[in-house]
Amino acid sequence: MGEYLVRCPVCGYAQPPHALACQNDDSLLRTEYVARRLTLRDDLPGLWKFFDWLPVKEPLRGVGEKPVTFRSEGLARELGLSRLYISFSGYWPERGARMATCSFKDLEAPPTVERLMERKDGQALVVASAGNTARAFAQAASAAGVPLVLVVPSSGKSRLWTTVPPSESICVVSVMGDYTEAIDLAGRLVGEAGFVGEGGARNVARRDGMGVVVLDAALAMGALPDHYFQAVGSGTGGIAAWEASLRLIGDGRFGSSLPRLHIAQNSPCAPLYAAWTGSAAPQGPCPGGMYDEVLYNRKPPYAVPGGVRDALEETAGTVCSISNGEASVAHQLFEEAEEIDILPAAAVAVAALQRAAASGSVEKKDLILLNITGGGVSRAKEELDMFMLRSDIEAEPSAHTSASEYGLLAEIEEILGRRGPR
Ligand SMILES: *Cc1c(COP(=O)(O)O)cnc(C)c1O
């Protein structure tokens, strides 16, 4: 149970359990679980039911909900699809979905925080986020009481809330810039003693946590889907879906063909679309404004071995780029057809499916999984307590060539030390 090795898929060598890259090449490392067959742990709550295929020694208590998978009627009818399943990550208690911070980042944060605790070295976790990731990590770190530094672009501040009182050991640094500038600043912090990065796409706990979407869906559908649709920024969710599918093929009960990955980006700022189609990559801040900022990651793990390009090539995948107008139409269509509010990013995936159904690139009878990566915020706001996280430090991105130089580090240390159990 929960026993695994971390292995490089390129050179084949086993790696230290917390490594973020192979020592011989730059590939994304992968977990290899002792259990080849997935046995659901019905004695454990939520996400932890998938304990056999999560890289942790123990479940983290008090946090970790799972997504729900259901067969669509409303949207399926609208799009003329007969076997459309929806994986919903968010808050929708009528369907059994109780992710407090309302996005599938709630699948990544709990295993990541648990793994950090298992290292027992007292380091503070540094997370850069445009909103959803920050909320999920704030929630998980509050449950666990681990020190956390959140680096967020100042535009994302209004999205920073939790449904439990935020722990005293969280320090919020808000950067006057965009998500990429937040990532850069977080990267500089991680170079300092006592701070550890969560590793983004390189972190197996994040990817295997997100992989639960496909595991849960395959159990509900009785098979792997023919097609998987998701809106992406970094594309990590797509890689995770591919890896989870490989594991399910190894299990033997869910079929032997990989689902075709259909990943959707938001035009015009769509670096993965540009890389895949060979068109010009966007530079700098997004000029037209994003439908959802989480979909613009300027440095996605595309060409790295085991990354997005490999996932697309092995699954005969597609990448599309959705305009704000198309996303908005799909957004309304989904909310009316399924009667739940969704996050803007998820509407981009709906638009991609709508396009694929109209163009015939999916057929009526195909088994389709649509990943609704976030939703139910309005429902959550009605029912759950909401605590806003306030920003502790305002930082100018360009002024800091090195994090320690301008005393930023000292300020963070002081805030964590003053409040936290370090
Ligand atoms: C993060 C996020 C995405 C994009 O995820 P990837 O890391 O690119 O797979 C999509 N939707 C929502 C709601 C998100 O929070």
The ligand as an SDF file (V2000), in Angstrom:
LIG
                    3D

 15 15  0  0  0  0  0  0  0  0999 V2000
   -4.6600   24.9250  -12.9280 C   0  0  0  0  0  0  0  0  0  0  0  0
   -5.9480   24.8360  -13.6160 C   0  0  0  0  0  0  0  0  0  0  0  0
   -6.0550   24.3940  -14.9320 C   0  0  0  0  0  0  0  0  0  0  0  0
   -4.8510   24.0520  -15.7820 C   0  0  0  0  0  0  0  0  0  0  0  0
   -4.1600   22.9940  -15.2650 O   0  0  0  0  0  0  0  0  0  0  0  0
   -2.8160   22.3950  -15.8640 P   0  0  0  0  0  0  0  0  0  0  0  0
   -1.8320   22.4750  -14.7400 O   0  0  0  0  0  0  0  0  0  0  0  0
   -2.3980   23.1750  -17.0240 O   0  0  0  0  0  0  0  0  0  0  0  0
   -3.1550   20.9950  -16.2050 O   0  0  0  0  0  0  0  0  0  0  0  0
   -7.3110   24.2820  -15.4760 C   0  0  0  0  0  0  0  0  0  0  0  0
   -8.4070   24.6100  -14.7780 N   0  0  0  0  0  0  0  0  0  0  0  0
   -8.3560   25.0440  -13.5110 C   0  0  0  0  0  0  0  0  0  0  0  0
   -9.6120   25.4100  -12.8080 C   0  0  0  0  0  0  0  0  0  0  0  0
   -7.1290   25.1720  -12.8800 C   0  0  0  0  0  0  0  0  0  0  0  0
   -7.0750   25.6240  -11.6290 O   0  0  0  0  0  0  0  0  0  0  0  0
  1  2  1  0
  2  3  1  0
  2 14  2  0
  3  4  1  0
  3 10  2  0
  4  5  1  0
  5  6  1  0
  6  7  2  0
  6  8  1  0
  6  9  1  0
 10 11  1  0
 11 12  2  0
 12 13  1  0
 12 14  1  0
 14 15  1  0
M  END
$$$$
